[in-house]
Amino acid sequence: MAGANQKADEPIVDINVTPLVDVCLVLVIIFMAVAPMAMTVGIKVLQSKAKAAEGKASLEENVQVKLSLDGRITINGAAVEPSVLPMRLVEAISRSKDKMVTVTADEGNRVGEVVDILDTAKQSGAVKVAILKSEAAGPAPARALGG
């Protein structure tokens, strides 16, 4: 059964691709099973422009967190130390009607600081989080490209 043109004492020189196909199909199945678990989990954020939230919700209905350029944090206008931020967020979110936290940051703030506040808000019980651009910030300064 080695082939019609082959004699009994000649070695088989044809490549058998069946094991290769079997291995490839097994790898495809493994990747299909693992891919959904490999997806990274992130924070879903509602993005908005400055003044977009006016008239939609009052201060009693959501929690407003402001981060200034010098690192000062306020919750609904009251200054908060970073060490007690989670506790103050839990209190504010429990009084909130829709459990929404809006974070307003100056344009020069680092992304990591804003993400830390968003993460703390989600862990404190916020159902929704949104990022607003600071109203006092002007247009972004032009940056030279290429170094």
FENJO-V373777 format. One record per residue. SS is DSSP state (H for helix, E for strand, - for the rest). OMEGA is omega in whole degrees, -180 to 180 (none if undefined). BURIAL is 1 if it has 16 or more other C-alpha atoms within 10 Angstrom, else 0. Layout:
ss: {SS;SS}
omega: {OMEGA;OMEGA}
burial: {BURIAL;BURIAL}
This chain:
ss: {-;-;-;-;-;-;-;-;-;-;-;-;-;-;-;-;-;H;H;H;H;H;H;H;H;H;H;H;H;H;H;H;H;H;H;H;H;H;-;-;-;-;-;-;-;E;E;-;-;-;-;-;-;-;-;-;-;-;-;-;-;E;E;E;E;E;E;-;-;-;-;-;E;E;E;-;-;E;E;E;-;H;H;H;H;H;H;H;H;H;H;H;H;H;H;-;-;-;-;E;E;E;E;E;E;-;-;-;-;-;H;H;H;H;H;H;H;H;H;H;H;H;H;-;-;-;-;E;E;E;E;E;E;-;-;-;-;-;-;-;-;-;-;-;-;-;-}
omega: {-178;179;-177;-177;-173;177;-173;-176;179;179;178;-178;178;178;177;-176;-178;178;179;178;179;180;179;179;177;178;178;179;179;179;178;-179;-175;-174;179;179;-178;179;-180;180;-179;179;176;-173;172;-178;-177;176;178;180;-178;-177;-179;177;-178;-178;179;-179;180;-176;176;-177;180;179;179;178;-179;-177;-180;174;178;-179;174;175;-177;176;-180;-179;-177;174;180;-179;-179;-179;-180;-179;179;178;178;179;-177;-180;179;176;-177;-178;-175;176;180;178;175;-179;176;-178;175;-175;-178;-179;177;-179;-178;179;180;180;177;179;178;180;178;179;179;179;180;175;179;178;179;173;180;177;176;176;-179;-178;-177;-177;178;178;-178;179;180;180;178;178;174;166;none}
burial: {0;0;0;0;0;0;0;0;0;0;0;0;0;0;0;0;0;0;0;0;0;0;0;0;0;0;0;0;0;0;0;0;0;0;0;0;0;0;0;0;0;0;0;0;0;0;0;0;0;0;0;0;0;0;0;0;0;0;0;0;1;1;1;1;1;1;1;1;0;0;0;0;1;1;1;1;0;0;0;1;0;0;0;0;1;1;0;1;1;1;0;1;1;0;0;1;0;1;1;1;1;1;1;1;1;1;1;0;0;0;0;0;0;1;0;0;1;1;1;1;1;1;0;1;1;1;0;1;1;1;1;1;1;1;0;0;0;0;0;0;0;0;0;0;0;0;0}
